[in-house]
Amino acid sequence: MARKALLVVLLVAAVAVVVPVLDRSRTDVPRPGPGPTGASAGLESRLAAYATDVVADARYLPPDRAERETLAEGVALYVDGEHERAARRLAEVDFGVRIVRDTPRDGDGPGRRYAEIADRTDETRRGWGRVYVDLDTAPHYSVQVPHPVADAYTDRLGVGVLRGAPGGVLVVAGAHRRAGEGNAADVAHRRDTVFHAVTAELVDRGFPGIQVHGFADSSVPGRDVVVSTGAGDRARPQARTLAGALDGDEFRVCRAWEEKCPLEGRNNTQGKLAAAQGVPFLHIEVSRAVRGDTARTGRAVAAMATAVREWGARTGN
């Protein structure tokens, strides 16, 4: 009996040691907020860790109207170059700004700088998301990642576009789309979220937007990418550019303006707002097979960046 009791004690002790290691709520990524500039982690690794270690486990606390407006105003001030005023405004909702430097893919040069606007601590777990602002080129477009966990690896797509088309503002959701009550965190279909409030501020400034999603291969058989302009058509030239670039790289593309495609995003909330204000918007769906293949992801992202760069040429940035 004594030997059995000793065995039970040892087993309990072993579990006590193992559990903290397996606890996915912890994060080893440098936390945003006050801290030295030049954080060493590249954007792709930072966003991947954020998606798996924070977003996947985040509860969702719906922000009230004042919180949404305060945070969106802080981001807008930062985009407009009023960094000190932005920091003070963001601090009112316990958000901070940290300057991070991306790791260049070719290893040549120091990499571009971005302002990371996020909760001061990941332990807050409000699920409100993050924003990255290019500091080396004047911002003039947005790239949006509404489902970084539910649509696996779309954070990689967003980072790729931001890297490939200078002058972007990357907006990333902070909770799984099914978090909260009544799909309260499904930011692509709601107006009462931080994600929407921030993108609305960018639309008010005339920033075109590209929103990236992912689909199960069985949802759109025989296709790799669905390219759509959502509820409007102002981004038709860029949609054609993107589809043509994907065709040239042997992707199977469904063009929503030429044929009936699943997942066209006609009811996407951010797309409807952009259409109402005459601002270009691209809604992109990428298959799981492509998102799970690093090489194919890179080629798809390069095509998206090619299309997005047209916005810079048209606006003179």
N, C-alpha and C positions, 0 to 999 in steps of 0.2 A: 504493500500500500504506500509506504514511504517513497519507494522508487517511482511509483506512478505519479505521486504528488510532485516529486522533483521534476519529472518529465513534463508535466503540465506547466510548471513554473518556467522551465526553459523555453517551451514553445511560446508562451505568452511574451517572454522577454524578446524572443526572436521577432515576433510580429511587431512588437513595439519599436524595434530597430528598423524594420523594413518599411513600415507604413509611411513615415515621413519622406522616404526616398521616392515612393510611388505616388505621393500626393501631387496631383496635377495642378493644384491651386497655387503652388509656389512658382516663382519665376526667377530665372537667373539673368534676365535681360536688364541692362541699366535702366533705371526708372526715370521717367520724364520729370521735369520740374527743375528747380535750382540745381546747378551742377556745372562742371567745367565744360567748355565747348570742345568740339572735335571728338565726339564719342566714336569709338573705334568700330563698332558693329555696323556692317553694311546694311542698307535699307532692306534688302531681301531677307537677310537673317533676322533683323529686328521685327519685321512684319510677320514672318513665319512663326517666330517665337510668340509674338503677341496673339496670333490666331490660335495656336495650339495650347498655350499656357494661360491665356487670359480670356479671350472671347469664348472659347469652347466651354469654359467653366463659369462664365459670368452670369450672375443673376441680372435681372433687368429692373431698374427702378425708373419708371417713366418720369421724365423731367416736366416740371410745370412750365407754363408759358414764360414766366419771368426768367427761369433758368435757361430755356431754349434761346430766348432773345439775347440774354447777356452773353452766352457763349458764342452765338453767331456774330454778335457785334464785335466781340473780341477778335474773332478770326478775321472779320472784315477789316478791322483796324490794322491788323498785322499785314494782311495782303496789301493794304493801301500804304504801307511803309511807316505807320505810326506805332512803332514797336513798344515804346514805353507805355503809351496809353493802352495798348492792347494787353500788355502784361498785367496792368492794374485791373482792367476789366475782367480778364480771365480768372484772376485770383479770387474774384467775388464768388465764383462757383468752384473754387479749389482746383482749377486747371492751371498748368504751368507751361512754360516754353523752354525747350532745350534745343540747342543747335547741334545737329549731328552731321557728320561728314560721311558720305557714301564711300564704299570701297569700289574703286573702278574695276570693271571686269577684266580689262587687259593689263592691270597692274601698273599702268603708266599714269603718272600724275597723282595728285592728292585726292581726287574725287570731288563731286559737287557737294555744296552745303544746302541743308534743308532745316527749316524750323519745324520741330516736332511739338505739336500742341496737343496736350493730353492730360488726363488725371495726374495729379501730383504723385499718387501712389496707386499701383495696381491693386492694392488691398481694398480699395474703395469698392470695386466691382459694381459700379452703377450701370455699366454697359453702354456708355454714351459714345464711345469711339475715339478716334484720333484723326488729326489733320496734319499733313506735311506740306510745307510751302517752299518752293524753290527760291533760294536766296541769291542765286547767281544769274538768273534771267527774270525779267519782270513777268510776274504771273499774268496769264491771259486765257487759260482754259482750266477745266477740272477733269479729273479722272476719278470715278466713283466705284467703290467696292462695297455693295450693300450686304453681301452674304459671304464673308470671308471664311466661314466654317461650313455652313450648309452647302455652299458651292466651293468645294475643296480646291485650294491652290489659286483661287481668283485673286488673292493678295499678291501672288507672284505676277499675275497679268497686270495688275494696277501698278506695281513697282516698275515693271518693264516699260510700260507706256511713259511713266514719269521720267525714267532715265533716258528714253529714246527721243522724247520731245520736250526740250527745255521750256521752262516757263509754266509748269503745271502746279496745280494744287490737288493733292491726293486726299480724298475723304474716305475714311474706312469706318464701317459700322463696328460697334463694340460688343454685340451680343448675338447669339444664335437667333435666327429668324423666328424660332418657335419659343424663345424665352418670353417670360412674362405672361400675363393673362390675355387671352383673345388675340394672340399674335401681335402683341403690342410692340414687339421689337422687329417686326418685318418692315424695315425702313423703306423699302422700295414701294410700299403700298400704303404709307401713312404720312400725314402731314404734321403730326404732333411729336416729332422726334428731333434730336439734335442734328442728326444726319440731314434731314430735310431742311431744317432752319439754316444750316451752313450752306447747303447747295443753293437755297433760295437767295441768299445774299450774293452768291457768285453769279447767279442768273441775273439779278438786279444790275450787276456790273457788266452784263452782256457777255459773260464767259461761256463759250460753248462747252459742252460736257460729253464725255464718253463714259458709259456705265457698263461694267463687265460682269457677266453672269456665267454660270456653268450648268450643263444639263447632262443627265444620264444618257449613255449612248442609245439606249432603247427608246428614248423620247423622240428623237429625230433620226430614224434609221437612214443610213446612207449619207449623212451629212456630218461635217466636222464643225462648221460655224454657221450661225444664223446672224445675218447683218440686217439691222433695221434702223430706221430713223424715228422709231417710237410713234408718238401721237402727231408729230409734225413732219415736215419734209425739208426744212432749211439745211439739213446736213446731207442732202442727196449727193452733192459732188464728192464729199469725203467718203460717203458710203460706197460710191462707185470706185473710188480710188482704192479703198480697203478691199473690196470684193475682188477687184482686178489683181491686186498684189497677192491675195490669198490664192486665187486661181493659178497665178504664175508659179506658185510654190506647191502646187498640186493638192491644195485643200479643196474639199467638196463644200461649196458654199450655197446656202439658201438666201436669195435676195428678196427681202420682204416687199419691195416696191415692184417686183416683177412677177411674183408668184405667192401663193398662200403658204406661209411658213408657220410652224408652231413657234410659240415663245417669241412673238414679235414685240412684246412689250408695249402694246398700244395703251394699256391702262396703267403703265408705270407712272407713279406720282411725280417724280422729278421730270420725266419726259413730258408729261401733260403741262407742267408749269412752264417748262422751256418753250413748248409749242405756243402757249397762250401769250408769251412775251416775245415771240419771234426769234428765239435763240436756238442755234443748231444743237442737236442732241443725237448721239449715236447709242443704240442699245445693242450690245454684242453678247451672244450666247456661244459658249465654246464647249465642245464635247468633253466628257471625262477622259476619253482616250488621248486627246490632245493635251489636256491639262496634266495628265499623269506622265507625259513624256517630255523631259526637259528640253530636248533638241527641238521638238515640234512646237512646244510652248514658245521658245525663243523666236522661231520663225513667224509664228502668229503675232507675237508682240511687235516684232519689227514691222510687220504690215500695218498694224494699228498705229504705231508711231509715225509711219509714213503719212497716213491719212490725217492724223492730228496735227502734224507739222504744217499742213496746208492752212490751218486756222491762223498760225503765226504769220504766214506769208500774207494772208488776206488782211490781217489787222495791223501789219507793219511791225510786229514784234520780232 
